[in-house]
């Protein structure tokens, strides 16, 4: 059944504008679109960047809407510079000076944000074709599994790395995301993140400033003017970064230069068990997103850099059109021994889990 659906998918892509992009498919690899559906929750993906391209579920009145930002064609995803919906890596977020030293060897990476490296470099995991290892779009747990082999020296990073990302729909409107990576021959830093832009009102409803958010974190990692961590931590209490109790995203955003773009130190630390990371609530639609993870950090980003970006259906995305909830290891951890290690070895694989729960039940009074 899955193979039939894939073939049908490619046929429909050609007719709908989601065609494979010639010149952007190394070694003839195909780029397609795949859908998982369970009840009234449906999610679409592309193997370009292992990207979430749509997520549809109903509001409190039963009206369906797509709550993630995106584009109408694969070609637009290949030209995207905002990492919309993609898996980012080999190391998400920033590494200061695009360099680090590991076991006595100094590595110079490919800088793509001034002197620093952001989300894996010029061609990170968001800009490659992933292999579809498994695709099952029916049954109790519809799922898709993407894999990518990152070569030794890619963007300057050491060692061959085998990466796997699994998306699974579970009961009661839940999306499980499991990211794994295995170093095949050398120790290397790994820090993957899922970079979907969320707007619970719908991707085309404007900004998210009136939506409420709660973040389960008492501290942030302080950064310099280039958003590189200083190595120090700060309490969120009494600052615009305090979302320990739910507040509107825009309630204090004017106290910041352009918006939120900071790593939160999640209460509970790192480990194998999931812990709450954030809850987002849109009062108008009634939609709720609850996120839990086993990662130590959460980058809260209010799409500050979006400007005149033509998205789905021709709708134009502007700053604060969405928010990103990127669970992760701490940024620049390779240069801060006091941060949780992001080094993966052949004997110590990488495991990063996320669970999204969608509903229309108000999670708190606001």
C-alpha positions as a Markdown table, in Angstrom:
| # | Residue | x | y | z |
|---|---|---|---|---|
| 1 | Unk | 0.0 | 0.0 | 0.0 |
| 2 | Unk | 2.8 | 2.4 | 0.9 |
| 3 | Unk | 4.6 | 1.9 | -2.4 |
| 4 | Unk | 1.3 | 2.5 | -4.3 |
| 5 | Unk | 0.7 | 5.7 | -2.3 |
| 6 | Unk | 4.2 | 7.0 | -3.1 |
| 7 | Unk | 3.7 | 6.5 | -6.8 |
| 8 | Unk | 0.3 | 8.2 | -6.6 |
| 9 | Unk | 2.0 | 11.0 | -4.6 |
| 10 | Unk | 4.5 | 11.7 | -7.4 |
| 11 | Unk | 1.7 | 11.7 | -10.0 |
| 12 | Unk | -0.3 | 14.2 | -8.0 |
| 13 | Unk | 2.9 | 16.3 | -7.4 |
| 14 | Unk | 3.4 | 16.9 | -11.1 |
| 15 | Unk | -0.2 | 18.0 | -11.5 |
| 16 | Unk | -0.2 | 20.3 | -8.4 |
| 17 | Unk | 3.1 | 22.1 | -8.8 |
| 18 | Unk | 5.0 | 20.0 | -6.3 |
| 19 | Unk | 7.2 | 18.6 | -9.0 |
| 20 | Unk | 10.7 | 17.3 | -8.5 |
| 21 | Unk | 13.2 | 20.0 | -9.1 |
| 22 | Unk | 15.8 | 19.3 | -11.7 |
| 23 | Unk | 19.3 | 20.5 | -10.9 |
| 24 | Unk | 18.6 | 20.2 | -7.1 |
| 25 | Unk | 18.6 | 16.5 | -6.8 |
| 26 | Unk | 22.2 | 15.2 | -6.4 |
| 27 | Unk | 22.9 | 11.9 | -8.0 |
| 28 | Unk | 19.3 | 11.7 | -9.4 |
| 29 | Unk | 17.6 | 11.4 | -6.0 |
| 30 | Unk | 13.9 | 12.0 | -6.0 |
| 31 | Unk | 12.1 | 14.6 | -3.9 |
| 32 | Unk | 8.6 | 13.8 | -3.1 |
| 33 | Unk | 5.7 | 14.6 | -0.7 |
| 34 | Unk | 4.3 | 12.1 | 1.8 |
| 35 | Unk | 1.2 | 12.3 | 4.0 |
| 36 | Unk | 0.4 | 10.8 | 7.4 |
| 37 | Unk | -3.2 | 10.9 | 8.6 |
| 38 | Unk | -4.8 | 9.7 | 11.8 |
| 39 | Unk | -8.3 | 10.9 | 12.6 |
| 40 | Unk | -8.6 | 14.6 | 11.9 |
| 41 | Unk | -4.9 | 15.2 | 12.2 |
| 42 | Unk | -2.9 | 15.1 | 9.0 |
| 43 | Unk | 0.8 | 16.0 | 8.4 |
| 44 | Unk | 2.7 | 16.3 | 5.1 |
| 45 | Unk | 6.4 | 15.9 | 4.7 |
| 46 | Unk | 9.1 | 16.2 | 2.0 |
| 47 | Unk | 12.4 | 14.3 | 2.0 |
| 48 | Unk | 14.1 | 17.6 | 1.1 |
| 49 | Unk | 15.4 | 18.5 | 4.6 |
| 50 | Unk | 13.1 | 15.8 | 6.2 |
| 51 | Unk | 10.7 | 18.8 | 6.4 |
| 52 | Unk | 7.2 | 19.2 | 7.8 |
| 53 | Unk | 5.4 | 21.1 | 5.1 |
| 54 | Unk | 1.9 | 21.1 | 6.6 |
| 55 | Unk | 0.0 | 20.1 | 9.7 |
| 56 | Unk | -3.8 | 20.3 | 9.7 |
| 57 | Unk | -6.2 | 19.9 | 12.7 |
| 58 | Unk | -9.5 | 21.4 | 13.7 |
| 59 | Unk | -10.2 | 24.4 | 15.9 |
| 60 | Unk | -12.8 | 24.5 | 18.7 |
| 61 | Unk | -15.6 | 24.7 | 16.1 |
| 62 | Unk | -14.3 | 21.8 | 14.0 |
| 63 | Unk | -12.8 | 24.1 | 11.2 |
| 64 | Unk | -9.6 | 22.7 | 9.8 |
| 65 | Unk | -6.6 | 24.8 | 9.2 |
| 66 | Unk | -2.9 | 24.3 | 8.4 |
| 67 | Unk | -0.9 | 25.6 | 11.4 |
| 68 | Unk | 2.6 | 25.6 | 9.9 |
| 69 | Unk | 4.2 | 28.1 | 7.6 |
| 70 | Unk | 5.5 | 26.8 | 4.3 |
| 71 | Unk | 5.5 | 27.0 | 0.5 |
| 72 | Unk | 3.4 | 25.7 | -2.4 |
| 73 | Unk | 6.2 | 24.0 | -4.4 |
| 74 | Unk | 9.3 | 22.0 | -3.7 |
| 75 | Unk | 11.4 | 24.5 | -5.6 |
| 76 | Unk | 10.5 | 27.2 | -3.1 |
| 77 | Unk | 11.7 | 24.9 | -0.3 |
| 78 | Unk | 15.1 | 24.4 | -2.1 |
| 79 | Unk | 15.4 | 28.2 | -2.3 |
| 80 | Unk | 14.3 | 28.8 | 1.3 |
| 81 | Unk | 16.8 | 30.6 | 3.7 |
| 82 | Unk | 14.7 | 30.4 | 6.8 |
| 83 | Unk | 14.9 | 26.7 | 7.5 |
| 84 | Unk | 11.1 | 26.5 | 7.4 |
| 85 | Unk | 9.9 | 23.1 | 8.7 |
| 86 | Unk | 13.3 | 21.4 | 8.2 |
| 87 | Unk | 15.6 | 19.3 | 10.3 |
| 88 | Unk | 18.7 | 21.4 | 10.9 |
| 89 | Unk | 22.2 | 20.1 | 11.7 |
| 90 | Unk | 24.8 | 18.6 | 11.9 |
| 91 | Unk | 24.8 | 21.2 | 14.6 |
| 92 | Unk | 21.7 | 23.3 | 15.0 |
| 93 | Unk | 22.0 | 26.9 | 16.2 |
| 94 | Unk | 25.3 | 28.7 | 16.3 |
| 95 | Unk | 29.0 | 27.8 | 16.8 |
| 96 | Unk | 31.1 | 30.9 | 17.6 |
| 97 | Unk | 33.9 | 31.7 | 15.2 |
| 98 | Unk | 32.8 | 28.6 | 13.1 |
| 99 | Unk | 35.5 | 26.5 | 14.9 |
| 100 | Unk | 36.1 | 24.2 | 17.8 |
| 101 | Unk | 38.8 | 21.9 | 19.2 |
| 102 | Unk | 38.1 | 18.2 | 19.9 |
| 103 | Unk | 40.6 | 15.8 | 21.4 |
| 104 | Unk | 43.5 | 18.1 | 20.5 |
| 105 | Unk | 42.4 | 18.6 | 16.9 |
| 106 | Unk | 41.2 | 22.1 | 15.7 |
| 107 | Unk | 38.3 | 22.1 | 13.3 |
| 108 | Unk | 37.4 | 25.1 | 11.1 |
| 109 | Unk | 33.9 | 25.0 | 9.8 |
| 110 | Unk | 32.1 | 26.7 | 6.9 |
| 111 | Unk | 30.9 | 30.0 | 8.3 |
| 112 | Unk | 27.5 | 31.2 | 6.9 |
| 113 | Unk | 26.5 | 33.9 | 9.3 |
| 114 | Unk | 29.3 | 36.4 | 9.5 |
| 115 | Unk | 32.2 | 34.7 | 11.2 |
| 116 | Unk | 29.9 | 32.1 | 12.8 |
| 117 | Unk | 28.2 | 29.0 | 11.6 |
| 118 | Unk | 24.4 | 28.6 | 11.8 |
| 119 | Unk | 22.3 | 25.4 | 11.5 |
| 120 | Unk | 25.1 | 23.3 | 10.0 |
| 121 | Unk | 26.7 | 25.7 | 7.5 |
| 122 | Unk | 26.1 | 26.6 | 3.9 |
| 123 | Unk | 24.6 | 23.2 | 3.1 |
| 124 | Unk | 23.3 | 21.8 | 6.3 |
| 125 | Unk | 20.8 | 18.9 | 6.8 |
| 126 | Unk | 18.0 | 21.2 | 5.8 |
| 127 | Unk | 19.4 | 21.5 | 2.2 |
| 128 | Unk | 19.9 | 17.8 | 1.3 |
| 129 | Unk | 17.8 | 15.0 | 0.0 |
| 130 | Unk | 17.1 | 12.4 | 2.7 |
| 131 | Unk | 16.3 | 8.8 | 1.9 |
| 132 | Unk | 12.8 | 7.6 | 2.8 |
| 133 | Unk | 13.7 | 4.4 | 4.7 |
| 134 | Unk | 10.1 | 3.5 | 5.8 |
| 135 | Unk | 6.7 | 4.9 | 4.9 |
| 136 | Unk | 3.5 | 3.5 | 6.4 |
| 137 | Unk | 0.5 | 5.7 | 6.1 |
| 138 | Unk | -2.1 | 3.5 | 7.6 |
| 139 | Unk | -2.7 | 1.4 | 10.8 |
| 140 | Unk | -2.5 | 2.4 | 14.4 |
| 141 | Unk | 0.7 | 4.4 | 14.1 |
| 142 | Unk | 1.3 | 5.9 | 10.7 |
| 143 | Unk | 5.0 | 6.8 | 10.3 |
| 144 | Unk | 7.8 | 7.9 | 8.0 |
| 145 | Unk | 11.5 | 7.4 | 8.6 |
| 146 | Unk | 14.1 | 9.5 | 6.9 |
| 147 | Unk | 17.8 | 8.8 | 6.8 |
| 148 | Unk | 20.9 | 10.7 | 5.8 |
| 149 | Unk | 24.6 | 9.8 | 5.6 |
| 150 | Unk | 26.7 | 12.9 | 6.4 |
| 151 | Unk | 30.2 | 12.4 | 5.1 |
| 152 | Unk | 33.5 | 13.0 | 7.0 |
| 153 | Unk | 34.4 | 16.7 | 6.4 |
| 154 | Unk | 31.0 | 17.9 | 5.4 |
| 155 | Unk | 30.8 | 21.6 | 6.2 |
| 156 | Unk | 34.1 | 21.0 | 8.1 |
| 157 | Unk | 32.7 | 18.5 | 10.7 |
| 158 | Unk | 34.7 | 15.4 | 11.5 |
| 159 | Unk | 33.6 | 11.8 | 10.8 |
| 160 | Unk | 30.9 | 10.0 | 9.0 |
| 161 | Unk | 27.5 | 10.3 | 10.6 |
| 162 | Unk | 24.4 | 8.2 | 10.0 |
| 163 | Unk | 21.3 | 10.2 | 10.9 |
| 164 | Unk | 17.7 | 8.9 | 11.3 |
| 165 | Unk | 14.5 | 11.0 | 11.8 |
| 166 | Unk | 11.2 | 9.2 | 12.5 |
| 167 | Unk | 7.8 | 11.0 | 12.5 |
| 168 | Unk | 4.9 | 8.9 | 13.9 |
| 169 | Unk | 1.3 | 9.8 | 14.5 |
| 170 | Unk | -0.1 | 8.4 | 17.7 |
| 171 | Unk | -3.5 | 8.4 | 19.3 |
| 172 | Unk | -5.3 | 11.6 | 20.5 |
| 173 | Unk | -3.6 | 13.9 | 18.0 |
| 174 | Unk | 0.0 | 13.3 | 18.9 |
| 175 | Unk | 3.1 | 13.6 | 16.7 |
| 176 | Unk | 6.2 | 11.8 | 17.9 |
| 177 | Unk | 9.6 | 13.0 | 16.5 |
| 178 | Unk | 12.6 | 10.8 | 17.2 |
| 179 | Unk | 16.1 | 11.9 | 16.0 |
| 180 | Unk | 19.0 | 9.5 | 16.2 |
| 181 | Unk | 22.6 | 9.8 | 15.0 |
| 182 | Unk | 25.5 | 7.3 | 15.0 |
| 183 | Unk | 29.1 | 8.4 | 14.6 |
| 184 | Unk | 30.6 | 5.7 | 12.3 |
| 185 | Unk | 34.3 | 6.4 | 12.8 |
| 186 | Unk | 35.2 | 9.6 | 14.7 |
| 187 | Unk | 33.8 | 11.6 | 17.6 |
| 188 | Unk | 31.8 | 14.6 | 16.4 |
| 189 | Unk | 29.4 | 17.2 | 17.7 |
| 190 | Unk | 25.7 | 16.6 | 16.9 |
| 191 | Unk | 22.8 | 18.8 | 17.8 |
| 192 | Unk | 19.7 | 18.3 | 15.7 |
| 193 | Unk | 16.6 | 20.5 | 15.8 |
| 194 | Unk | 13.2 | 20.5 | 14.2 |
| 195 | Unk | 12.6 | 24.0 | 12.7 |
| 196 | Unk | 8.8 | 24.2 | 12.1 |
| 197 | Unk | 7.2 | 27.7 | 12.2 |
| 198 | Unk | 3.9 | 27.4 | 14.2 |
| 199 | Unk | 0.9 | 29.6 | 14.1 |
| 200 | Unk | -2.1 | 27.9 | 15.8 |
| 201 | Unk | -4.5 | 30.3 | 14.2 |
| 202 | Unk | -3.5 | 29.1 | 10.8 |
| 203 | Unk | -0.4 | 29.8 | 8.7 |
| 204 | Unk | -2.3 | 32.7 | 7.0 |
| 205 | Unk | -3.9 | 34.4 | 10.0 |
| 206 | Unk | -1.3 | 37.1 | 10.7 |
| 207 | Unk | 1.0 | 37.3 | 13.7 |
| 208 | Unk | 1.2 | 35.2 | 16.9 |
| 209 | Unk | 1.6 | 38.0 | 19.3 |
| 210 | Unk | -1.8 | 37.4 | 20.9 |
| 211 | Unk | -1.2 | 33.7 | 21.4 |
| 212 | Unk | -0.2 | 32.5 | 24.9 |
| 213 | Unk | 2.9 | 30.5 | 25.7 |
| 214 | Unk | 4.2 | 28.8 | 28.8 |
| 215 | Unk | 7.9 | 27.7 | 28.8 |
| 216 | Unk | 9.1 | 25.3 | 31.5 |
| 217 | Unk | 12.4 | 27.0 | 32.0 |
| 218 | Unk | 13.8 | 29.1 | 34.9 |
| 219 | Unk | 17.0 | 30.2 | 33.1 |
| 220 | Unk | 18.3 | 31.2 | 29.7 |
| 221 | Unk | 21.9 | 31.0 | 28.3 |
| 222 | Unk | 23.1 | 34.6 | 27.9 |
| 223 | Unk | 24.4 | 35.6 | 24.5 |
| 224 | Unk | 26.5 | 38.4 | 23.0 |
| 225 | Unk | 25.5 | 40.8 | 20.2 |
| 226 | Unk | 26.0 | 38.0 | 17.6 |
| 227 | Unk | 23.7 | 35.6 | 19.6 |
| 228 | Unk | 26.7 | 33.5 | 20.6 |
| 229 | Unk | 26.5 | 32.2 | 24.2 |
| 230 | Unk | 28.8 | 33.8 | 26.7 |
| 231 | Unk | 28.8 | 30.6 | 28.8 |
| 232 | Unk | 26.8 | 32.2 | 31.6 |
| 233 | Unk | 23.2 | 31.6 | 32.7 |
| 234 | Unk | 20.6 | 34.1 | 33.9 |
| 235 | Unk | 17.3 | 33.7 | 35.7 |
| 236 | Unk | 14.2 | 34.6 | 33.6 |
| 237 | Unk | 12.3 | 36.0 | 36.6 |
| 238 | Unk | 11.5 | 39.7 | 36.3 |
| 239 | Unk | 12.6 | 39.8 | 32.6 |
| 240 | Unk | 10.7 | 39.7 | 29.3 |
| 241 | Unk | 11.9 | 36.1 | 29.0 |
| 242 | Unk | 9.8 | 34.9 | 31.9 |
| 243 | Unk | 7.1 | 32.5 | 30.6 |
| 244 | Unk | 6.9 | 30.3 | 33.7 |
| 245 | Unk | 3.3 | 31.4 | 33.9 |
| 246 | Unk | 1.5 | 31.8 | 30.6 |
| 247 | Unk | 1.7 | 35.1 | 28.9 |
| 248 | Unk | 0.9 | 36.5 | 25.5 |
| 249 | Unk | 3.8 | 36.2 | 23.1 |
| 250 | Unk | 3.7 | 39.9 | 22.4 |
| 251 | Unk | 3.1 | 41.1 | 26.0 |
| 252 | Unk | 6.7 | 42.3 | 26.4 |
| 253 | Unk | 8.2 | 41.8 | 23.0 |
| 254 | Unk | 8.7 | 45.5 | 22.6 |
| 255 | Unk | 11.3 | 45.4 | 25.3 |
| 256 | Unk | 13.5 | 43.4 | 23.0 |
| 257 | Unk | 15.4 | 44.5 | 19.9 |
| 258 | Unk | 13.4 | 42.5 | 17.4 |
| 259 | Unk | 11.8 | 39.6 | 19.2 |
| 260 | Unk | 12.6 | 36.3 | 20.9 |
| 261 | Unk | 15.6 | 34.3 | 19.8 |
| 262 | Unk | 17.1 | 32.7 | 22.9 |
| 263 | Unk | 17.9 | 29.3 | 24.3 |
| 264 | Unk | 16.0 | 28.3 | 27.4 |
| 265 | Unk | 17.5 | 25.9 | 30.0 |
| 266 | Unk | 14.6 | 23.5 | 30.5 |
| 267 | Unk | 13.8 | 22.6 | 34.0 |
| 268 | Unk | 14.6 | 18.9 | 34.6 |
| 269 | Unk | 17.8 | 18.9 | 32.5 |
| 270 | Unk | 18.8 | 16.3 | 29.9 |
| 271 | Unk | 18.0 | 12.6 | 30.1 |
| 272 | Unk | 16.1 | 9.8 | 28.4 |
| 273 | Unk | 12.6 | 10.7 | 29.7 |
| 274 | Unk | 10.4 | 13.3 | 28.2 |
| 275 | Unk | 9.7 | 16.4 | 30.2 |
| 276 | Unk | 7.4 | 19.4 | 29.5 |
| 277 | Unk | 9.0 | 22.1 | 27.4 |
| 278 | Unk | 6.3 | 24.5 | 26.3 |
| 279 | Unk | 2.5 | 24.9 | 25.9 |
| 280 | Unk | 1.0 | 27.3 | 23.3 |
| 281 | Unk | -2.6 | 28.4 | 23.3 |
| 282 | Unk | -4.6 | 30.4 | 20.7 |
| 283 | Unk | -7.7 | 31.7 | 22.4 |
| 284 | Unk | -9.5 | 32.7 | 19.1 |
| 285 | Unk | -9.3 | 29.2 | 17.6 |
| 286 | Unk | -9.0 | 27.3 | 20.8 |
| 287 | Unk | -6.1 | 25.3 | 19.4 |
| 288 | Unk | -3.4 | 24.1 | 21.9 |
| 289 | Unk | 0.1 | 22.7 | 21.2 |
| 290 | Unk | 1.9 | 20.9 | 24.1 |
| 291 | Unk | 5.6 | 20.0 | 23.6 |
| 292 | Unk | 7.7 | 17.6 | 25.6 |
| 293 | Unk | 11.3 | 16.5 | 25.0 |
| 294 | Unk | 14.3 | 14.8 | 26.5 |
| 295 | Unk | 16.7 | 17.6 | 25.2 |
| 296 | Unk | 18.2 | 20.1 | 27.7 |
| 297 | Unk | 17.3 | 23.3 | 25.8 |
| 298 | Unk | 14.6 | 25.0 | 23.8 |
| 299 | Unk | 15.2 | 27.8 | 21.4 |
| 300 | Unk | 12.2 | 30.1 | 21.4 |
| 301 | Unk | 12.2 | 32.1 | 18.2 |
| 302 | Unk | 9.5 | 34.5 | 17.0 |
| 303 | Unk | 10.4 | 34.5 | 13.3 |
| 304 | Unk | 12.0 | 37.9 | 13.6 |
| 305 | Unk | 13.8 | 37.7 | 10.3 |
| 306 | Unk | 10.8 | 36.8 | 8.1 |
| 307 | Unk | 10.0 | 39.8 | 5.8 |
| 308 | Unk | 7.9 | 39.7 | 2.6 |
| 309 | Unk | 8.2 | 35.9 | 2.3 |
| 310 | Unk | 5.7 | 34.6 | -0.2 |
| 311 | Unk | 4.2 | 31.4 | 1.4 |
| 312 | Unk | 1.3 | 29.0 | 0.7 |
| 313 | Unk | -1.5 | 30.3 | -1.4 |
| 314 | Unk | 0.4 | 33.5 | -2.0 |
| 315 | Unk | 0.1 | 34.7 | 1.6 |
| 316 | Unk | 3.0 | 36.9 | 2.6 |
| 317 | Unk | 4.8 | 36.1 | 5.9 |
| 318 | Unk | 6.1 | 39.0 | 8.0 |
| 319 | Unk | 8.0 | 39.2 | 11.3 |
| 320 | Unk | 6.3 | 37.4 | 14.1 |
| 321 | Unk | 4.1 | 35.4 | 11.7 |
| 322 | Unk | 4.9 | 32.3 | 13.7 |
| 323 | Unk | 7.0 | 30.9 | 16.5 |
| 324 | Unk | 9.6 | 28.2 | 16.5 |
| 325 | Unk | 10.1 | 25.7 | 19.4 |
| 326 | Unk | 13.4 | 24.1 | 18.7 |
| 327 | Unk | 14.4 | 21.6 | 21.4 |
| 328 | Unk | 18.1 | 21.2 | 21.3 |
| 329 | Unk | 21.4 | 20.9 | 23.1 |
| 330 | Unk | 22.8 | 24.3 | 24.1 |
| 331 | Unk | 24.2 | 26.5 | 21.3 |
| 332 | Unk | 28.0 | 26.6 | 21.0 |
| 333 | Unk | 28.3 | 23.8 | 23.5 |
| 334 | Unk | 31.5 | 22.6 | 21.8 |
| 335 | Unk | 33.2 | 25.8 | 23.1 |
| 336 | Unk | 31.7 | 25.8 | 26.6 |
| 337 | Unk | 32.8 | 22.9 | 28.8 |
| 338 | Unk | 30.2 | 23.9 | 31.4 |
| 339 | Unk | 27.4 | 23.2 | 28.9 |
| 340 | Unk | 26.0 | 19.6 | 28.5 |
| 341 | Unk | 28.2 | 17.8 | 25.9 |
| 342 | Unk | 27.0 | 17.5 | 22.4 |
| 343 | Unk | 29.8 | 15.1 | 21.4 |
| 344 | Unk | 28.8 | 11.8 | 19.9 |
| 345 | Unk | 31.1 | 8.9 | 19.5 |
| 346 | Unk | 30.8 | 5.4 | 17.9 |
| 347 | Unk | 30.1 | 4.1 | 21.4 |
| 348 | Unk | 27.8 | 6.9 | 22.4 |
| 349 | Unk | 25.0 | 7.6 | 19.9 |
| 350 | Unk | 22.7 | 10.6 | 19.8 |
| 351 | Unk | 19.0 | 10.3 | 20.8 |
| 352 | Unk | 16.7 | 13.3 | 20.7 |
| 353 | Unk | 12.9 | 12.9 | 21.2 |
| 354 | Unk | 10.0 | 15.3 | 20.9 |
| 355 | Unk | 6.3 | 14.8 | 21.4 |
| 356 | Unk | 3.7 | 17.2 | 20.2 |
| 357 | Unk | 0.1 | 17.0 | 21.5 |
| 358 | Unk | -2.6 | 19.0 | 19.7 |
| 359 | Unk | -6.0 | 19.7 | 21.2 |
| 360 | Unk | -8.7 | 22.4 | 21.6 |
| 361 | Unk | -9.0 | 22.1 | 25.4 |
| 362 | Unk | -7.8 | 25.3 | 27.2 |
| 363 | Unk | -4.7 | 24.3 | 29.1 |
| 364 | Unk | -4.8 | 27.2 | 31.6 |
| 365 | Unk | -6.7 | 30.3 | 32.4 |
| 366 | Unk | -5.5 | 33.3 | 30.5 |
